[in-house]
């Protein structure tokens, strides 16, 4: 590892101003990684491994868009991803491609550091698996300024593939290289079970003590801390609040409450230098909406901030076929083949698997060993309001100028949506964002400098939080707003480039016919849809001619 990245040199660097420290650390780190700090980056070194090619990804279904399917020639376009799939591995079923601003990755350096310093769970020198290396390289992709490009990493694969080792390695590497990120690092680690999270960290305690990092083992207070105050904290789901977090890790996220992330970790990641949220989990039939929604949204649209890494068997696959098992497994071995063979035989015999925690043996097998998610959840009644393939074709960009219209709506205490709209020529551009409560939503409107009328949901008009805004009442049932959305699509009035908040609501909406138009049959939120329609309507009423609606990328 380059000496200037070592944590013991941080004290000297701190003698300079913070902006100088950040700039110098990034320039030095990039130069030592093989880049010239004086010229724009155009490429990065390839992955530090290359084995026999010929593996194909699992045959995807229509659930996996073409843009997310594995490309064996991906290294030709992104040199830092120059790799072939070894015989003991399989490529992802779905993987978000690098964004346009990605020029390289810190992954090669992170892999080198992890393998040089860490051991596996048996105490032997660590050699990372191919999928772990790929995931680390993808997570640590950066732009020409050396800043990480991914805000959120959604990662999912079958059981017993090595997720814990990957989590531990990245957490420690980030703490040991805080200079690269320009601030003290706080890694917040939570998940389904405190005991499991504690076990992941426990395997780093001896090494951390050996390099004179402080280790705290108290139940509920587990932590590793460097001499420069970088910390890795293990906390229960309800104890992640009140911290400034730079890396949030959520393990076995299938059992994690959505509020733990939306109200706990995501606000804690705000205004950090280069924050990341890492969600990882194997499928489970009783999963909360957290991972199901995140995976579904990432499959439906690219918000430019979320990296999806998904290994598993596609819908409709023959679950009895060992080739399907192998294609769904990011790492393959004879031991794994024997284990899955035994698990499948027990499932066929009707024996419950305690590890699967599922009363239906076959469903437990599909979730745990083939990682087959039920992404549609219970919202299968009714018809899709908008087909994913239609929504995916509509794309555009969000203007940087102050908005020309704004609207606010909430959803029964589950959150509050703000929609901003801009008039661009004969078109309207709209963007929708999610906030924890009405107060935050109103603050977001004011922060843009917008001073015109704001359309506000009827139930919010008397709330003290809207005082100071010039408001008009927004009245429409959810079904009417969806009908208006469909009408605008029929008029070829929509374009979008993957705003996750609005896209998630549009693609989860299901309707049934009603005497007064479509009725919302699904139970998911629709406040972003209502606010977006109100904001666009405010400008369409004033337009002299036909107006197009373009839905912009969320932040």
Secondary structure as UniProt FT lines:
FT   HELIX           3..5
FT   HELIX           7..9
FT   HELIX           10..13
FT   TURN            14..15
FT   HELIX           18..32
FT   TURN            33..34
FT   TURN            37..38
FT   TURN            62..63
FT   HELIX           66..68
FT   TURN            72..73
FT   HELIX           74..77
FT   HELIX           79..81
FT   TURN            87..88
FT   STRAND          94..95
FT   TURN            100..101
FT   STRAND          104..105
FT   HELIX           107..117
FT   TURN            121..122
FT   HELIX           130..139
FT   STRAND          141..142
FT   TURN            144..145
FT   STRAND          152..156
FT   HELIX           163..176
FT   HELIX           178..181
FT   STRAND          186..191
FT   HELIX           194..202
FT   TURN            203..204
FT   HELIX           205..210
FT   TURN            211..212
FT   STRAND          214..216
FT   TURN            219..220
FT   STRAND          223..225
FT   TURN            227..228
FT   STRAND          231..234
FT   HELIX           237..239
FT   TURN            241..242
FT   STRAND          247..251
FT   HELIX           253..255
FT   HELIX           258..259
FT   HELIX           260..265
FT   HELIX           266..269
FT   TURN            270..271
FT   STRAND          276..281
FT   TURN            285..286
FT   HELIX           289..300
FT   STRAND          306..310
FT   TURN            315..316
FT   TURN            319..320
FT   HELIX           322..328
FT   HELIX           334..348
FT   TURN            349..350
FT   TURN            354..357
FT   HELIX           361..370
FT   TURN            375..380
FT   STRAND          383..384
FT   HELIX           388..392
FT   STRAND          405..410
FT   TURN            412..413
FT   STRAND          416..424
FT   TURN            425..426
FT   STRAND          427..435
FT   HELIX           438..447
FT   TURN            448..449
FT   STRAND          454..457
FT   HELIX           458..460
FT   TURN            461..462
FT   HELIX           464..466
FT   TURN            467..468
FT   STRAND          471..474
FT   HELIX           478..490
FT   TURN            491..492
FT   HELIX           500..508
FT   STRAND          510..512
FT   TURN            515..516
FT   STRAND          519..520
FT   HELIX           527..540
FT   TURN            541..542
FT   STRAND          548..551
//
